[in-house]
Amino acid sequence: MRSGVRLGVDVGRARIGVARSDPHGMLATPVETVPRDPGGDADLTRIAEIAAELEVLEAVVGLPLNLRGERTPSTEDAERFARLLAERLAPQRIAVRLVDERLSTVSAQGHLRQAGKKTRQSRSVIDQAAAVVILQHALDIERSRDEAPGRAVEAERPEEEIQT
C-alpha cells in the first residue's frame, strides 16, 4: 500500500462531494461539498486548493456506470471533469484516477438514514458521504490488490501545453 493522503471526489450536476484519506490510506473521511460551477472553474480551483492544503498523492474521481456497467450521460460528465481536474493538478504532480462508483450515493443515503438524517435536509452531506464511499472503495481495492485502483486519467491538454 502506497503511503500518502488521497482525495475522493463525487461529481454531481449541482455539487461535488470531497473526502480525504489518512496518510496511511486506511480510512476515508468527509471534507467538504463544493458547489458545481458549470460555466466556470471555481469548483476545480477549490478542489485544487484542498489538494494542495492536504498535500495529496492522488485524487480518485467516481465513475458513474449503471448497474450493468454501462455508460450513462453522468459517465461522460465525470470523465470530462476528471480530465479537467488532472489538467489543474498536473503542476502539483497529483495523479487523478477514475474508480467505478456504482451505488455510492445509494450507499451513502442508506448510511445517513441509519444515522437518523433525512435525505432532503442533508443533500450536501450525502455528496460528501458518497465521496467517502468512493474513496474507501478505492483504498480497499488498493489494499487487497496491492496496486493503484481504477484507471489513470490524462489531462485535457498535455502538460507541455499547460506550462506554456
C-alpha positions in Angstrom: 0.0 0.0 0.0 1.4 3.4 -1.0 1.5 6.0 1.7 0.0 9.4 1.2 -3.3 11.2 1.5 -5.8 10.6 -1.3 -8.8 12.8 -2.2 -12.1 11.2 -3.1 -14.4 13.2 -5.5 -18.1 12.6 -6.2 -19.0 14.7 -9.2 -22.7 15.7 -9.4 -24.6 18.1 -11.5 -25.1 20.7 -8.7 -22.5 19.7 -6.1 -19.2 17.9 -5.8 -18.5 15.8 -2.6 -14.9 15.7 -1.4 -13.4 13.2 1.0 -9.9 12.5 2.2 -7.9 9.6 3.5 -5.4 9.4 6.3 -1.7 9.4 5.2 -1.7 5.5 5.5 -4.6 5.1 3.2 -6.7 3.2 5.7 -9.8 5.4 6.3 -11.8 7.9 4.3 -13.5 10.9 5.9 -15.6 13.7 4.6 -14.1 17.1 3.8 -16.4 19.5 2.0 -19.1 19.9 -0.5 -18.0 22.2 -3.4 -20.7 23.9 -5.5 -20.5 22.8 -9.2 -19.5 25.7 -11.5 -20.6 24.5 -15.0 -19.8 27.9 -16.6 -16.5 28.5 -14.9 -13.8 26.8 -12.9 -14.4 27.8 -9.3 -15.1 24.1 -8.5 -11.8 22.9 -10.0 -9.9 25.8 -8.2 -11.4 24.8 -4.8 -10.6 21.1 -5.2 -7.0 22.0 -6.3 -6.7 24.2 -3.1 -7.9 21.3 -1.0 -5.4 19.0 -2.7 -2.6 21.4 -2.0 -3.6 22.0 1.6 -3.7 18.3 2.3 -0.6 17.5 0.1 -2.4 14.7 -1.6 -0.8 11.8 -3.5 -3.7 11.4 -5.9 -7.4 12.3 -6.5 -9.9 9.5 -7.0 -13.0 10.5 -9.0 -16.0 8.3 -9.0 -17.1 6.9 -12.4 -20.9 6.5 -12.5 -21.9 3.5 -14.5 -25.4 1.9 -14.5 -25.9 -1.4 -12.7 -25.0 -3.4 -15.8 -21.6 -1.5 -16.0 -22.8 0.6 -19.0 -22.0 4.2 -19.6 -24.5 7.0 -18.9 -24.6 10.8 -19.5 -23.2 11.1 -16.0 -20.3 8.9 -17.0 -19.3 11.4 -19.7 -19.6 14.3 -17.3 -17.5 12.7 -14.6 -14.8 11.7 -17.2 -14.6 15.2 -18.6 -14.4 16.7 -15.1 -11.7 14.2 -14.2 -9.7 15.3 -17.3 -10.0 18.9 -16.3 -9.0 18.1 -12.7 -6.0 16.2 -14.0 -5.0 19.3 -16.0 -5.5 21.5 -13.0 -3.5 19.2 -10.7 -0.7 18.5 -13.2 1.6 21.3 -12.0 1.3 19.9 -8.4 2.2 16.4 -9.9 -1.0 14.9 -8.4 -2.4 12.0 -10.3 -6.1 11.6 -11.0 -7.8 8.2 -11.2 -11.3 7.1 -12.2 -12.9 4.4 -10.0 -16.3 2.6 -10.5 -18.8 4.2 -8.2 -21.9 2.2 -8.8 -24.3 2.7 -5.9 -22.1 5.1 -3.9 -24.9 7.7 -3.5 -27.4 5.0 -2.6 -25.0 3.5 -0.1 -24.3 7.0 1.4 -28.0 7.7 1.7 -28.5 4.4 3.5 -25.8 5.2 6.0 -27.3 8.6 6.7 -30.8 7.2 7.1 -29.4 4.7 9.6 -27.8 7.6 11.4 -31.2 9.3 11.6 -30.6 12.0 8.9 -33.3 13.0 6.5 -32.3 12.9 2.8 -33.8 16.3 1.9 -32.1 18.1 4.8 -28.7 16.6 4.1 -28.1 16.8 0.3 -24.6 18.3 0.7 -23.8 15.8 3.4 -24.8 13.0 1.0 -22.3 14.3 -1.6 -19.5 14.1 1.0 -20.7 10.7 2.2 -20.7 9.4 -1.4 -17.1 10.7 -1.8 -16.2 8.8 1.3 -17.8 5.6 -0.1 -15.9 6.1 -3.4 -12.6 6.7 -1.7 -13.0 3.9 0.8 -13.7 1.5 -2.0 -10.6 2.7 -3.8 -8.5 2.3 -0.7 -9.9 -1.2 -0.1 -9.1 -2.2 -3.7 -5.5 -0.9 -3.4 -5.0 -2.7 -0.1 -6.3 -6.1 -1.4 -4.6 -6.0 -4.8 -1.5 -4.0 -3.9 -1.9 -1.8 -7.0 -3.5 1.6 -7.6 -7.2 1.4 -8.1 -9.2 2.2 -11.3 -7.6 3.8 -14.3 -5.3 6.9 -14.6 -6.8 10.0 -16.2 -4.9 12.0 -18.8 -5.3 15.8 -18.7 -7.4 17.6 -21.3 -4.2 19.3 -22.6 -0.7 17.8 -22.4 1.4 19.2 -19.5 3.7 20.8 -22.1 0.8 23.0 -23.3 -0.3 23.8 -19.7 3.1 25.3 -18.9 3.4 27.5 -22.0 
